[in-house]
């Protein structure tokens, strides 16, 4: 039997399911809004540095595949990290959206493919 976690990875971008917590989901008429916050887990790329989470960068809103005739809006808050020794502000470079759009990469690729027919 498929787990809830695996089911979510089929419906939502896998990187969001793996690295972000769903904090809220709301339905507004024909739209589904899902809110994500990046987990407070230090990435392996920063494992050699002494860093701590210092809140979030401004939230972005991204369109994704429709679900059950609902427009899906993903509200994503990424963490901001501070290097304790240098004071440098860091954030992971998640490739959340397709360049030049406000859509997830998979959704933008899908739309581009179907527009060729």
RAJO-V373610 format. One record per residue. PHI is phi in degrees with one decimal (* if undefined). NEAR is the number of other C-alpha atoms within 10 Angstrom. D_FIRST is the distance of its C-alpha to the first C-alpha in Angstrom with 2 decimals. Layout:
phi = [PHI PHI]
near = [NEAR NEAR]
d_first = [D_FIRST D_FIRST]
This chain:
phi = [* -79.6 -80.4 -58.0 -62.2 -66.9 -63.1 -59.8 -67.2 -80.8 -97.2 -123.9 -56.1 -57.3 -61.9 -69.8 -63.5 -78.4 -114.1 -131.7 -97.9 -82.1 -98.6 -169.0 -141.1 -135.3 -111.2 -125.2 51.0 -98.4 -122.1 -114.3 -108.1 -119.6 -107.8 -125.2 -127.2 -61.8 -64.1 -86.2 -124.3 -72.4 -71.2 -60.8 -67.5 -110.6 -64.0 -88.4 -116.9 -93.7 -124.4 -141.9 -72.8 -128.1 91.5 -129.2 -80.1 -57.0 -63.6 -114.6 -119.2 -128.8 -84.2 -134.8 -51.5 -64.9 -125.8 49.3 64.3 -111.9 -69.6 -106.3 -115.6 -101.2 -102.0 -120.6 -113.6 -96.2 -77.6 -113.6 -115.9 -120.4 -78.2 -64.2 -82.0 -105.2 79.8 -66.9 -89.3 -126.1 -152.7 -70.9 -95.0 -75.0 -90.8 -81.0 -126.7 -74.8 -54.4 80.8 -133.1 -123.9 -124.9 -63.4 -58.8 -62.6 -66.4 -63.2 -63.9 -59.9 -63.8 -64.8 -65.5 -73.7 -74.0 -80.6 -90.1]
near = [4 6 7 9 11 12 11 14 14 11 13 17 18 14 12 20 19 13 15 20 16 15 10 11 13 11 12 9 8 11 15 18 18 18 18 20 19 18 16 16 11 15 10 8 8 13 9 7 14 12 19 17 17 13 13 15 13 10 15 14 17 19 19 21 20 15 12 9 10 15 17 20 22 22 19 23 20 22 22 18 22 18 16 12 9 10 10 10 14 16 14 13 7 9 10 17 19 15 11 6 11 16 20 21 18 15 17 18 13 11 11 11 10 8 8 6 5]
d_first = [0.00 3.79 6.49 9.66 11.62 9.98 10.24 13.80 14.61 14.11 16.43 18.92 20.85 18.94 22.09 22.21 18.73 19.60 23.25 23.78 22.97 22.60 25.56 25.80 24.83 27.40 27.98 31.57 32.39 30.96 29.64 26.61 27.65 25.21 26.95 26.09 27.97 27.86 26.65 29.58 28.71 31.50 30.78 31.64 34.41 36.21 35.55 39.22 40.50 40.86 39.22 38.05 36.41 39.09 37.31 36.10 37.62 38.02 34.90 34.22 32.67 30.84 29.73 26.32 24.67 25.07 22.15 22.72 26.43 26.78 28.50 26.50 28.65 27.34 29.72 29.60 31.60 32.09 33.60 37.16 37.99 41.46 42.74 44.65 47.24 48.18 47.17 45.46 42.87 39.68 36.56 33.80 34.24 30.96 31.23 29.77 31.70 33.19 36.87 39.16 36.49 34.51 31.23 28.30 28.94 26.13 27.37 30.98 30.27 28.58 31.62 34.00 32.54 32.68 36.18 37.46 36.97]
